[in-house]
Amino acid sequence: MGRRRLGLRGGAFQVAKRINSLSLDPQPLRGFQLLAQADRFYALGGRPGALRLLLGLSRTRAQRWDALVEGDIIATEVSPTGASTLKHMVVLNWEQELRDDLGAFARASWNDGRTQNWMYTEMDWALSAGLSWTGQRWGRAGDTVGLAGNIGGLSPSHRRFLEAGGIGFITGDGRLAYRTELAAEAYYRWRAAPGTDLTADLQVFGNPAYNADRGPVAVLGLRLRTAF
């Protein structure tokens, strides 16, 4: 870290031409995402830590949730008029080394929730935290154990869309008993060889897709990663 206490980053990105699609909008002034991040590095008790503030602005051909409910509720792929809307977002992230083999993080994220979620996932606010241990204490310094949890929810207008029978690109089944979605994850990453990791993962979801009538759901995973 040295003397570098502050960091600034920025980026401009293309967005999907249609909701959650692989094709990108070729017109940068019609569809884009702008991100700016400020980092503050510090030491607490001699242990390094960081605070990161991320601000974002997206312009896509999404519709407002209220307009979908009042108009054609199934016209979710792209705005029928070709008009674009803006979405604002903010993320605050904290990272802290607690011991030589233990680190912690916490994150709070929010978007204004007035328009459709256009890419990645359908969530308007979230709080998450977790811990990560390396395997030094049991002679496996290259291994990692992780534990994390997340709680996420929807904006009022997004809820009204789903309650009216709307279907998003991930959520919606025609009926909604709204609850915040809960997620917990535990994993063990085994360093099989230099550049090769094998990870066993368990995830448990409560109220999946924000519906108290669904779940809980457990997901087991096994991942192999090789870099060369």
Secondary structure, DSSP 8 states (H G I E B T S, - for coil): -TT--EEEEEEEE--BSSTT-SSB-S-TTTSEEEEEEEEEEEEETTEEEEEEEEEEEEEES--BHHHHHHS-TT--SS-TT---EEEEEEEEEEEEEEETTEEEEEEEEEE--SB---SS---SEEEEEEEEEEEGGGTEEEEEEEEEEEEEE--HHHHHHHHTT---SS---S---B--EEEEEEEEEEEEETTEEEEEEEEEEESGGGBTTS--EEEEEEEEEE--
